[in-house]
Amino acid sequence: MTPILYLAPLRGFTNAVFRNVFSQFFDGVDLAVSPFISTTDSRRVRDCHVRDVLPENNRSMPVIPQIIGNDPEAFIRMARHLADLGYTGVNWNLGCPFPMVARKQRGSGMLPYPDRIDAFLDRVLPQVPCGISIKARLGRYSNEEIFRLIPVFNRYPLTEVIIHPRTGVQMYDGRPDIDAFGRCLGQLRHPVVYNGDIRRLADVAALSERFPAVHGWMIGRGVLINPFLPALIKANRDGFPEKIDRFRKFHDALFAAYRDVFSGPGHLVERMKGFWGYFSLAFEDARKLLKQIRKIRLPEAYMDRVSRFFDTEAVWRA
């Protein structure tokens, strides 16, 4: 079977700008989960709250809006608004590991509280006119927390559960707990999507062989490092010539798209610096380039340095 591939919600990276430019140059991604949208205390949800998932901004790739929050009434308002925009499903974020989010008992900060999650789902699901999926980690502090939540999840008609097999306090460090993921897969009654450290074609091959019941595979950092990866996985082989030339065109289009979005040159350069933290890993010995880029402040100097890299220095290795 051809694997179903999801683009992961990486805040500051896989937004509508990236999704639209990516789709011009690469394929293989079946759908994306948006970076999270925070619930709002406002009694009315406005377009400015959901700009990243407005349908007119997302014509290139199917998108599932992701919502973060722990207030059932605010979640209901947001989900209803998204349903009115035409979305048939939303995702509830129970995975964000960042301390400033988790301390407010949002994202992975909700995972130690199965009773609160149970009450939340009991209130929300009957009131929302679209499907709800969940993206979760194994826990906030312990990879055993998820096993107190699975009976809760199984009581509700969730469309799917996306599991990142790390804890919140791990952030993105350490190895994913594949054994714990396997236990989750065996206990959940819903379709399960795997998310975590898929960087190569061989990663999906190994995981697929071990977990044939997985519904789909979510890739985040692997796509930022090697945007050819989803198509490689779909084709089950590497058959893409002239990678540097296509990557360069993608990069230049991404730069141009963000130039139209940001009001100041500093914001534009800072955003591209963030991307090069991943892009540099696709090339041989690009640490020097990355160090130089991080010192640049002006867009013209940035493009000059990157152009010289593509012209004379770039050697693909991803």
Secondary structure, 3 states (H helix, E strand, C coil): CCCCEEECCCCCCCCHHHHHHHHHHCCCCCEEECCCEECCCCCCCCHHHCHHHCHHHCCCCCEECEEECCCHHHHHHHHHHHHHCCCCEEEEEECCCCHHHHCCCCHHHHCCCHHHHHHHHHHHHHHCCCEEEEEEEEECCCCCHHHHHHHHHHCCCCCCEEEEEEECCCCCCCCCCHHHHHHHHHHCCCCEEEECCCCCHHHHHHHHHHCCCCCEEEECHHHHHCCCHHHHHHHCCCCCCCHHHHHHHHHHHHHHHHHHHCCCHHHHHHHHHHHHHHHHHHECCCHHHHHHHCCCCCHHHHHHHHHHHHHHHCCECC
